[in-house]
Amino acid sequence: MALKAQVLYDFTAEPGNNELTVKEGETVTITNQQIGGGWIEAQNSRGDVGLVPEDYIELNKSALPPFSAAAAAAPAANVGSVTNSDLSFFDAFAPAAGTQNQVAGRGSSTPPDTPVSPYPDEADRNGGDPWSSWSTDPSAGASNNWASNPEGTQTGKAAAGDSWAGASHGHPQAYQGPGADDDEWDDEWDDKSAAGFNEAESGDGGAMQRGGAHASMKLKFPGFSKSGPELYLLCKQIAKGKDKLTIYMGEVGPVWLYPESQLDCVVADPKKGSKMYGLKSYIEYQITANTTNRPVNHRYKHFDWLYERLLDKFGSAIPIPSLPDKQVTGRFEEEFIKMRMERLQGWMSRMCRHPVVASSEVFQLFLTYKDEKDWKTGKRKAEKDETVGVMIFTTIEPEAPDLDTIEVENKCDQFSRFTKAMDDGVKEILTVGHEHWKRCTGPLPKEYQRIGKAFQNLSSVFNSSGYQGEETLTDAMTAAGKTYEEIAQLVAEQPKKDLHFLMETNNEYKGLLGCFPDTIAVHKAAIDKVKEGDKLVATSKISPQEKVTMAKRVSTMSYALQAEMNHFHSNRIYDYNRVMQQYLEEQVKFYETIAAKLRQAHSQFTTM
């Protein structure tokens, strides 16, 4: 007997992806449950067959036969002895539709995120407008809570009773269950425990918002406990010497120890690949580090794995901006691939410029692995790293005396105000830039075209007068009209030459700024714990020596935060000098080109 399912949400199929358009309330027949990756094959009442997101439908149990899977293969005489374990067979088909739809809100008009298609490989429906996601939500999904949470390790809590509420929806590359893919990489990726996300940790741990700008998933650091940063403040673990991160006092204050030569890499040569007999397609990029000049290949999901590892390891001390959004629609179109590659390049370049991230073992593995065996070994080692979350501070060694807590708090508050104000300014530029981009590619060129057509129409009227000597004037007016049509084309193309880079830089900083509230909150929570030191000693929760240790370790955290502040300011000054120079240079070329065309048109008119 065929399985029937009720459609919970509207779903519109994407052309060329073997998907099926369905409407809320519609009943479909399940034809293949083994697609994997969060998809299921179904047939509608018209006989059309295609893929539908598993979370968008709910199996109709009333239509299921009252016998187990084992009984289905047995003779009819065996039917009739039905147990709870038999019925649980059918429940196994519905966990995604059941538990996840409880999170999303059953009956809600808002469906869960569309899963990664078995044909496409990455997901975000922004359509053809690369800036659309920026103007829709002024906050772009970033947390606006710039005050520290009392625990200091969490800026938002999941729904009560479900510490993973919404987690599989907020992160586009979230765990999709066994069968999401079929290679060695995906088998490991799909193992929560291998990635450091077991339920025991997630239930009590604090949360750090992923990247701030583009995702809402709360990541659970294994290094965080219920009591927050005191896991580090009172720990006895000492990192090995080779893992030590040095901070020294520079001209601007505490700074990271920078390498003698700057690491850099090039992301290039995107190629389309496929697997599962062509059912699954993906784009693979070639990454070449300047230290080896030897290319390595990675898919987007590999970048995503690197991001998760860096966020796990360094997120308490170093803001790790999120990757560019994932997308389904138009993934293999030339323009999208070019934009994806450019944004991955920007993300990798920013990581290369950070002395701590660039020198880390996991980042070096990503850039320089020698072969498949080397990659798998390094990957497993990175996933077993225990120096994550607040425990990263155990590796930091400031080469200076302890800092004054009050002075550090003042600098921290000042930096919080600055980053909040800059965040507002960056979003304003993105909003204004988006509006200007639309104007330059829409109404403004049309206005120039209308002017050009009007000149040419009047020229045609003049030409019909039959008056001798008219040709010089009509030719000049026709040329002036065509000049304005050429200007219209220049206006439409100009944003790609100047505004594009300005917008990309500000979009990067929007993501980076969205990370700072959580990083600062960890530090503030640690200071609050130290302030409670006398009370904790009086109640025998800690010893006087432990109180002294906590104060020294908060000083270490303060050095790390100030080193990160100085790194941020240094990069900000460099980035905005560079991008503003480039923007204005292109603007000058643009107006000079227009001025030259107008002078040429002007020269064709004669004075009687």
C-alpha positions as CSV (number, residue, x, y, z in Angstrom):
1,M,0.0,0.0,0.0
2,A,1.5,3.4,-1.1
3,L,2.3,5.8,1.6
4,K,0.3,9.1,1.6
5,A,1.6,12.4,3.0
6,Q,0.0,15.7,3.8
7,V,1.8,18.9,2.5
8,L,2.5,21.3,5.4
9,Y,3.8,24.2,3.4
10,D,3.8,25.6,-0.1
11,F,7.0,24.6,-2.1
12,T,7.9,25.9,-5.5
13,A,10.2,23.7,-7.6
14,E,13.3,25.1,-9.1
15,P,13.7,24.5,-12.9
16,G,16.2,21.7,-13.7
17,N,16.4,20.3,-10.2
18,N,13.9,17.5,-10.5
19,E,11.7,19.1,-7.8
20,L,7.9,19.0,-7.5
21,T,5.7,22.0,-6.8
22,V,3.2,21.3,-4.0
23,K,0.7,23.4,-2.1
24,E,-0.2,23.4,1.6
25,G,-3.0,20.9,2.4
26,E,-2.3,18.8,-0.7
27,T,-2.0,15.0,-0.4
28,V,0.9,13.3,-2.2
29,T,2.0,9.8,-2.6
30,I,5.5,8.9,-1.4
31,T,7.4,7.1,-4.2
32,N,11.0,7.0,-2.8
33,Q,12.1,7.7,0.8
34,Q,15.7,6.9,0.2
35,I,16.8,10.1,-1.5
36,G,18.6,11.5,1.6
37,G,19.8,15.0,2.4
38,G,16.4,16.0,3.7
39,W,14.5,15.3,0.5
40,I,11.9,12.7,-0.5
41,E,10.4,11.8,-3.8
42,A,6.6,12.2,-4.2
43,Q,3.8,12.1,-6.8
44,N,0.9,14.5,-6.9
45,S,-2.7,13.8,-7.9
46,R,-1.8,14.7,-11.5
47,G,0.8,12.0,-11.7
48,D,3.8,14.4,-11.7
49,V,6.8,13.0,-9.8
50,G,9.6,15.0,-8.2
51,L,11.6,15.9,-5.1
52,V,10.0,17.6,-2.1
53,P,11.7,18.7,1.2
54,E,11.0,16.1,3.8
55,D,10.3,18.8,6.4
56,Y,7.5,20.2,4.2
57,I,5.3,17.1,4.5
58,E,3.9,14.8,7.2
59,L,3.2,11.2,6.6
60,N,-0.4,10.2,7.0
61,K,-0.3,7.4,9.5
62,S,-4.0,6.6,9.0
63,A,-3.2,5.5,5.6
64,L,-0.4,3.1,6.7
65,P,-1.0,-0.6,6.8
66,P,-1.4,-2.1,10.3
67,F,1.7,-4.3,10.2
68,S,5.4,-4.1,10.5
69,A,8.1,-4.0,7.9
70,A,8.9,-7.6,8.7
71,A,5.3,-8.6,8.3
72,A,5.1,-6.8,5.0
73,A,7.4,-9.4,3.5
74,A,5.7,-12.3,5.2
75,P,2.6,-14.3,4.1
76,A,-0.8,-12.7,4.7
77,A,-1.4,-15.3,7.5
78,N,1.1,-13.6,9.6
79,V,-0.8,-10.3,9.6
80,G,-2.6,-9.5,12.8
81,S,0.0,-9.6,15.5
82,V,0.9,-5.9,15.8
83,T,3.2,-4.6,18.5
84,N,4.4,-1.1,19.5
85,S,7.7,-2.0,18.0
86,D,6.0,-2.7,14.7
87,L,4.4,0.8,14.7
88,S,7.7,2.4,15.6
89,F,8.9,1.4,12.2
90,F,6.6,4.0,10.6
91,D,7.6,6.6,13.2
92,A,11.1,6.3,11.9
93,F,10.0,8.0,8.7
94,A,8.7,11.0,10.4
95,P,11.2,12.5,12.9
96,A,12.2,15.3,10.6
97,A,8.6,16.2,9.8
98,G,7.6,15.7,13.5
99,T,10.4,17.2,15.6
100,Q,11.5,19.8,13.2
101,N,8.1,21.0,12.5
102,Q,7.4,21.3,16.2
103,V,10.3,23.7,16.3
104,A,9.1,25.6,13.3
105,G,5.6,25.6,14.6
106,R,3.2,23.1,13.1
107,G,0.6,24.9,11.0
108,S,2.8,28.0,10.8
109,S,2.8,29.9,7.5
110,T,6.6,29.9,7.7
111,P,8.2,26.7,6.5
112,P,11.6,25.4,7.7
113,D,14.6,26.1,5.6
114,T,14.7,24.2,2.3
115,P,17.3,21.4,2.7
116,V,20.4,21.1,0.5
117,S,19.1,19.6,-2.7
118,P,20.6,16.4,-3.9
119,Y,21.2,18.1,-7.2
120,P,22.3,21.5,-6.0
121,D,24.9,21.6,-3.3
122,E,24.5,24.9,-1.5
123,A,21.4,26.9,-0.5
124,D,20.1,30.5,-0.2
125,R,17.3,31.9,-2.4
126,N,18.4,35.5,-3.1
127,G,17.5,35.4,-6.7
128,G,19.5,37.5,-9.1
129,D,20.0,40.5,-6.8
130,P,23.3,40.2,-4.9
131,W,22.3,42.9,-2.4
132,S,18.7,41.9,-1.8
133,S,19.4,40.2,1.5
134,W,21.0,43.4,2.9
135,S,18.1,45.7,2.4
136,T,15.3,43.4,3.6
137,D,16.4,43.3,7.2
138,P,18.4,46.3,8.5
139,S,19.9,44.2,11.2
140,A,20.6,41.4,8.7
141,G,19.9,38.9,11.4
142,A,22.7,40.2,13.6
143,S,22.2,40.4,17.3
144,N,21.5,43.9,18.5
145,N,22.0,43.0,22.2
146,W,25.3,44.8,22.8
147,A,25.0,44.5,26.6
148,S,26.6,41.4,28.2
149,N,24.5,38.5,29.2
150,P,24.7,37.7,32.9
151,E,26.4,34.4,32.1
152,G,28.5,36.1,29.4
153,T,28.6,33.1,27.2
154,Q,25.2,33.4,25.6
155,T,23.3,36.1,23.7
156,G,20.2,34.1,23.0
157,K,18.5,31.0,24.3
158,A,16.7,28.3,22.5
159,A,13.2,27.4,23.2
160,A,12.6,26.0,26.6
161,G,13.0,22.2,26.8
162,D,14.8,22.1,23.5
163,S,18.3,23.3,23.5
164,W,18.7,22.6,19.8
165,A,15.5,24.4,18.9
166,G,15.8,25.7,15.4
167,A,19.4,24.7,15.1
168,S,18.9,22.6,12.0
169,H,17.1,25.4,10.3
170,G,19.4,28.4,11.2
171,H,22.6,26.9,9.8
172,P,22.3,26.1,6.1
173,Q,24.8,23.3,6.3
174,A,23.2,21.8,9.5
175,Y,23.3,18.1,10.2
176,Q,20.9,16.3,7.8
177,G,21.1,12.8,9.1
178,P,22.8,9.7,7.6
179,G,22.5,9.4,3.9
180,A,22.9,13.2,3.2
181,D,25.9,12.3,1.1
182,D,27.8,9.2,0.3
183,D,31.5,9.9,0.6
184,E,33.9,9.6,3.5
185,W,33.8,13.4,4.1
186,D,30.0,13.4,4.5
187,D,29.9,10.3,6.7
188,E,32.1,12.1,9.2
189,W,30.4,15.5,8.8
190,D,27.0,13.9,9.6
191,D,28.4,12.5,12.9
192,K,27.5,15.1,15.5
193,S,29.9,13.8,18.1
194,A,32.8,14.0,15.6
195,A,32.1,17.7,15.1
196,G,32.0,18.3,18.8
197,F,28.2,18.8,19.1
198,N,27.0,16.0,21.4
199,E,23.7,16.6,23.2
200,A,25.2,16.5,26.7
201,E,27.3,19.5,25.8
202,S,24.6,21.4,23.9
203,G,22.1,21.1,26.7
204,D,24.1,22.9,29.4
205,G,26.6,24.9,27.3
206,G,26.6,28.5,26.4
207,A,26.0,29.7,22.9
208,M,27.9,31.8,20.5
209,Q,26.0,33.2,17.6
210,R,27.4,32.1,14.3
211,G,28.9,35.0,12.4
212,G,26.2,37.4,13.6
213,A,25.4,38.6,10.1
214,H,23.9,35.7,8.1
215,A,22.9,32.9,10.4
216,S,20.9,32.3,13.5
217,M,22.2,28.9,14.7
218,K,23.6,28.9,18.2
219,L,26.8,26.9,18.4
220,K,27.6,25.0,21.6
221,F,31.2,25.2,22.6
222,P,32.4,22.1,24.4
223,G,34.6,24.4,26.5
224,F,31.6,26.2,28.0
225,S,29.8,25.0,31.1
226,K,26.8,26.1,33.0
227,S,29.0,28.4,35.1
228,G,30.5,30.1,32.0
229,P,34.1,31.3,31.8
230,E,35.2,30.0,35.2
231,L,35.9,26.7,33.4
232,Y,39.0,28.6,32.3
233,L,39.4,30.8,35.3
234,L,39.8,27.8,37.6
235,C,41.1,25.1,35.3
236,K,44.4,23.4,36.0
237,Q,45.1,22.4,32.3
238,I,48.3,23.9,30.9
239,A,48.7,23.9,27.1
240,K,51.8,22.5,25.5
241,G,54.6,24.9,24.7
242,K,54.2,24.7,20.9
243,D,50.5,25.8,21.2
244,K,51.4,29.0,23.1
245,L,50.1,32.3,21.6
246,T,52.2,35.3,22.4
247,I,50.9,38.8,23.1
248,Y,53.4,41.7,23.6
249,M,53.1,45.4,24.3
250,G,53.3,47.5,21.1
251,E,53.0,51.2,20.4
252,V,49.2,51.0,20.5
253,G,49.0,48.6,23.4
254,P,48.7,44.7,23.5
255,V,49.2,43.2,20.1
256,W,49.4,39.6,18.7
257,L,52.8,38.4,17.6
258,Y,52.7,38.8,13.8
259,P,54.7,36.5,11.5
260,E,57.7,37.9,9.5
261,S,56.0,37.1,6.2
262,Q,52.3,37.6,5.5
263,L,50.3,34.5,4.6
264,D,48.1,34.8,1.6
265,C,46.2,32.6,-0.8
266,V,44.3,32.7,-4.1
267,V,40.9,31.1,-4.6
268,A,40.4,30.4,-8.3
269,D,39.5,28.0,-11.1
270,P,36.0,26.8,-10.1
271,K,35.0,23.5,-11.6
272,K,31.7,21.7,-11.6
273,G,31.8,18.1,-10.4
274,S,29.2,15.4,-9.8
275,K,28.6,12.2,-7.8
276,M,26.0,9.6,-7.3
277,Y,25.9,8.9,-11.1
278,G,25.4,12.6,-11.8
279,L,22.5,13.1,-9.4
280,K,24.5,15.4,-7.1
281,S,26.5,18.3,-8.5
282,Y,28.9,20.7,-6.8
283,I,31.5,23.4,-7.4
284,E,35.1,22.8,-6.4
285,Y,37.5,25.6,-6.0
286,Q,41.3,25.6,-6.2
287,I,43.2,27.3,-3.3
288,T,46.8,28.1,-3.6
289,A,48.8,29.4,-0.6
290,N,51.8,31.8,-1.2
291,T,53.9,29.6,1.1
292,T,53.7,26.5,-1.1
293,N,52.5,27.6,-4.5
294,R,50.8,24.2,-4.6
295,P,47.0,24.1,-5.3
296,V,44.6,22.1,-3.2
297,N,40.9,21.6,-4.0
298,H,37.9,22.3,-1.7
299,R,34.1,22.4,-2.0
300,Y,32.0,24.9,-0.2
301,K,31.1,22.4,2.5
302,H,34.8,22.1,3.2
303,F,35.1,25.8,3.8
304,D,32.1,25.5,6.0
305,W,33.8,22.7,8.0
306,L,36.9,25.0,8.4
307,Y,34.6,27.9,9.6
308,E,33.0,25.6,12.3
309,R,36.5,24.5,13.5
310,L,37.8,28.0,13.7
311,L,34.6,29.2,15.5
312,D,34.9,26.3,17.9
313,K,38.5,26.9,18.7
314,F,38.9,30.7,18.6
315,G,35.4,32.2,18.9
316,S,35.7,33.1,22.6
317,A,38.7,35.3,21.9
318,I,38.6,36.1,18.2
319,P,35.6,37.2,16.1
320,I,35.3,34.7,13.2
321,P,33.0,36.2,10.5
322,S,30.6,33.8,8.8
323,L,31.1,32.5,5.3
324,P,29.1,34.0,2.4
325,D,25.5,32.7,2.3
326,K,24.6,29.4,0.7
327,Q,22.3,29.4,-2.3
328,V,20.3,27.0,-4.4
329,T,18.9,29.1,-7.2
330,G,21.4,29.8,-10.0
331,R,24.3,28.1,-8.2
332,F,25.9,27.0,-11.4
333,E,25.3,30.2,-13.3
334,E,28.5,32.1,-14.2
335,E,27.7,35.3,-12.3
336,F,26.9,33.4,-9.1
337,I,30.0,31.3,-9.2
338,K,32.1,34.4,-9.8
339,M,30.5,36.2,-6.8
340,R,30.8,33.1,-4.6
341,M,34.5,32.7,-5.5
342,E,35.1,36.4,-4.8
343,R,33.5,36.3,-1.4
344,L,35.3,33.1,-0.5
345,Q,38.5,34.9,-1.5
346,G,37.6,37.8,0.8
347,W,36.9,35.5,3.7
348,M,40.1,33.5,3.2
349,S,42.2,36.7,2.8
350,R,40.8,38.0,6.1
351,M,41.7,34.8,7.9
352,C,45.2,34.8,6.4
353,R,45.7,38.3,7.8
354,H,45.0,37.2,11.3
355,P,48.3,36.0,12.9
356,V,46.6,33.5,15.3
357,V,44.2,32.0,12.8
358,A,46.7,31.9,9.9
359,S,49.3,30.0,12.0
360,S,46.8,27.5,13.5
361,E,47.2,23.8,12.6
362,V,43.6,23.5,11.2
363,F,44.0,26.5,8.9
364,Q,47.4,25.3,7.7
365,L,45.9,21.8,7.0
366,F,43.2,23.4,4.9
367,L,45.7,25.2,2.7
368,T,48.6,22.7,2.5
369,Y,47.4,19.1,3.0
370,K,49.6,16.8,0.8
371,D,47.1,14.0,-0.1
372,E,43.8,12.4,0.9
373,K,45.4,10.5,3.8
374,D,47.0,13.6,5.1
375,W,43.7,15.5,4.9
376,K,41.7,12.8,6.7
377,T,44.2,12.4,9.4
378,G,44.4,16.2,10.0
379,K,40.7,16.5,9.8
380,R,40.1,13.9,12.5
381,K,42.7,15.4,14.7
382,A,41.1,18.9,14.4
383,E,37.7,17.5,15.4
384,K,39.2,15.9,18.5
385,D,40.9,19.2,19.6
386,E,40.0,19.9,23.3
387,T,41.5,23.4,23.4
388,V,38.3,25.1,22.3
389,G,35.9,27.7,23.6
390,V,37.2,29.5,26.7
391,M,40.0,27.0,27.0
392,I,41.8,28.8,24.2
393,F,42.9,31.3,26.8
394,T,45.1,28.6,28.4
395,T,47.4,28.9,25.4
396,I,47.9,32.7,25.6
397,E,51.0,34.2,27.2
398,P,51.1,38.0,27.6
399,E,54.6,39.3,27.9
400,A,53.6,42.1,30.3
401,P,52.4,42.6,33.9
402,D,48.7,42.1,34.9
403,L,46.3,44.7,33.7
404,D,44.1,47.0,35.8
405,T,40.5,45.6,35.7
406,I,38.8,49.0,35.8
407,E,40.9,50.4,33.0
408,V,40.2,47.3,30.9
409,E,36.5,47.6,31.5
410,N,36.6,51.3,30.3
411,K,38.4,50.3,27.1
412,C,36.0,47.4,26.6
413,D,32.9,49.7,27.0
414,Q,34.5,52.3,24.6
415,F,35.2,49.6,22.0
416,S,31.6,48.3,22.4
417,R,30.2,51.8,21.7
418,F,32.5,52.2,18.7
419,T,31.7,48.9,17.1
420,K,27.9,49.5,17.6
421,A,28.2,52.9,16.0
422,M,30.3,51.5,13.2
423,D,27.8,48.7,12.7
424,D,25.0,51.3,12.2
425,G,27.2,53.3,9.8
426,V,28.1,50.2,7.8
427,K,24.4,49.2,7.5
428,E,23.5,52.7,6.4
429,I,26.2,52.5,3.6
430,L,24.8,49.2,2.5
431,T,21.2,50.5,2.4
432,V,22.1,53.7,0.6
433,G,24.4,51.8,-1.8
434,H,21.7,49.3,-2.5
435,E,19.3,52.0,-3.4
436,H,21.9,53.8,-5.6
437,W,22.7,50.5,-7.3
438,K,19.0,50.0,-8.2
439,R,18.8,53.6,-9.4
440,C,21.9,53.2,-11.6
441,T,20.6,50.0,-13.2
442,G,16.9,51.1,-13.5
443,P,15.4,54.6,-13.5
444,L,18.6,56.7,-14.2
445,P,19.7,54.9,-17.4
446,K,16.1,55.1,-18.7
447,E,16.1,58.9,-18.1
448,Y,19.3,59.3,-20.2
449,Q,17.8,57.0,-22.8
450,R,14.7,59.2,-23.0
451,I,16.8,62.3,-23.4
452,G,18.7,60.6,-26.2
453,K,15.6,59.4,-28.0
454,A,14.0,62.9,-27.6
455,F,17.1,64.5,-29.3
456,Q,17.0,62.0,-32.1
457,N,13.2,62.4,-32.7
458,L,13.6,66.1,-33.0
459,S,16.5,65.6,-35.4
460,S,14.2,63.5,-37.5
461,V,11.6,66.3,-37.6
462,F,14.3,68.8,-38.6
463,N,15.5,66.5,-41.3
464,S,12.1,66.4,-42.9
465,S,11.9,70.2,-43.3
466,G,13.6,70.0,-46.7
467,Y,15.6,73.1,-45.8
468,Q,19.1,73.3,-47.5
469,G,22.0,73.1,-45.0
470,E,20.0,71.2,-42.5
471,E,22.3,68.1,-42.5
472,T,25.0,69.6,-40.2
473,L,22.4,70.3,-37.4
474,T,20.5,67.1,-37.7
475,D,23.7,65.0,-37.7
476,A,24.9,66.8,-34.6
477,M,21.6,66.3,-32.8
478,T,21.5,62.7,-33.8
479,A,25.0,62.2,-32.4
480,A,24.1,64.0,-29.2
481,G,21.1,61.7,-28.8
482,K,23.3,58.6,-29.3
483,T,25.8,60.1,-26.8
484,Y,23.1,60.1,-24.1
485,E,22.2,56.5,-24.9
486,E,25.9,55.6,-24.5
487,I,25.9,57.5,-21.1
488,A,22.9,55.4,-20.1
489,Q,24.9,52.3,-20.7
490,L,27.9,53.6,-18.7
491,V,25.7,54.5,-15.8
492,A,24.1,51.0,-15.7
493,E,27.6,49.3,-15.8
494,Q,29.4,51.6,-13.4
495,P,28.2,50.1,-10.0
496,K,30.1,46.8,-10.9
497,K,33.3,48.8,-11.3
498,D,33.2,50.9,-8.1
499,L,30.2,50.4,-5.8
500,H,30.6,46.7,-5.9
501,F,33.9,46.7,-4.0
502,L,32.7,49.3,-1.5
503,M,29.6,47.2,-0.8
504,E,31.6,43.9,-0.5
505,T,34.0,45.5,2.0
506,N,31.1,46.9,4.1
507,N,29.3,43.6,3.9
508,E,32.4,41.8,5.2
509,Y,32.6,44.3,8.1
510,K,28.9,43.9,8.9
511,G,29.6,40.2,9.4
512,L,32.7,40.9,11.5
513,L,31.1,43.5,13.7
514,G,28.2,41.1,14.3
515,C,30.7,38.8,16.1
516,F,32.1,41.2,18.6
517,P,29.1,41.4,21.1
518,D,29.6,37.7,21.9
519,T,33.3,37.9,22.2
520,I,33.1,41.0,24.5
521,A,30.3,39.3,26.5
522,V,32.7,36.4,27.4
523,H,35.2,38.9,28.7
524,K,32.6,40.8,30.7
525,A,31.3,37.7,32.3
526,A,34.8,36.7,33.4
527,I,35.3,40.1,35.0
528,D,31.9,39.8,36.8
529,K,33.1,36.4,38.2
530,V,36.3,37.9,39.6
531,K,34.3,40.7,41.2
532,E,32.4,38.0,43.1
533,G,35.7,36.6,44.3
534,D,35.3,37.8,48.0
535,K,31.8,36.4,48.2
536,L,32.9,33.1,46.7
537,V,35.8,32.8,49.1
538,A,33.5,33.7,52.1
539,T,31.1,30.9,51.1
540,S,34.0,28.5,50.6
541,K,33.2,28.0,46.9
542,I,36.7,28.9,46.0
543,S,40.0,29.2,47.9
544,P,41.9,32.5,48.4
545,Q,44.5,31.2,46.0
546,E,41.9,30.4,43.4
547,K,40.7,34.0,43.7
548,V,44.2,35.2,42.9
549,T,44.4,32.8,40.0
550,M,41.1,34.0,38.6
551,A,42.3,37.6,38.7
552,K,45.5,36.8,36.8
553,R,43.6,34.8,34.2
554,V,41.1,37.6,33.6
555,S,44.1,39.8,32.9
556,T,45.2,37.3,30.2
557,M,41.7,37.5,28.7
558,S,41.9,41.2,28.8
559,Y,45.2,41.1,26.9
560,A,43.6,38.9,24.2
561,L,40.6,41.2,23.8
562,Q,42.8,44.3,23.5
563,A,45.1,42.6,21.0
564,E,42.0,41.8,19.0
565,M,40.7,45.4,19.2
566,N,44.1,46.6,17.9
567,H,44.1,44.1,15.1
568,F,40.6,45.2,14.1
569,H,41.5,48.9,14.1
570,S,44.7,48.3,12.1
571,N,42.8,46.2,9.5
572,R,39.9,48.7,9.4
573,I,42.2,51.6,8.6
574,Y,44.0,49.7,5.9
575,D,40.7,48.3,4.3
576,Y,38.8,51.6,4.2
577,N,41.8,53.5,2.8
578,R,42.2,50.9,0.1
579,V,38.5,50.6,-0.9
580,M,37.8,54.4,-0.8
581,Q,40.8,55.1,-3.0
582,Q,39.6,52.5,-5.5
583,Y,36.0,53.7,-5.4
584,L,37.0,57.4,-6.0
585,E,39.5,56.5,-8.7
586,E,36.8,54.6,-10.6
587,Q,34.3,57.5,-10.0
588,V,36.9,59.9,-11.5
589,K,37.3,57.7,-14.6
590,F,33.5,57.4,-14.9
591,Y,32.9,61.2,-14.9
592,E,35.9,61.9,-17.1
593,T,34.6,59.4,-19.7
594,I,31.2,61.1,-19.6
595,A,32.8,64.6,-19.9
596,A,34.8,63.4,-22.9
597,K,31.7,62.1,-24.7
598,L,29.8,65.4,-24.0
599,R,32.7,67.4,-25.3
600,Q,32.8,65.3,-28.5
601,A,29.0,65.9,-28.9
602,H,29.4,69.6,-28.3
603,S,32.2,70.0,-30.9
604,Q,29.8,68.8,-33.7
605,F,27.6,71.9,-33.4
606,T,28.6,75.0,-35.4
607,T,28.1,78.6,-34.5
608,M,26.5,80.7,-37.4
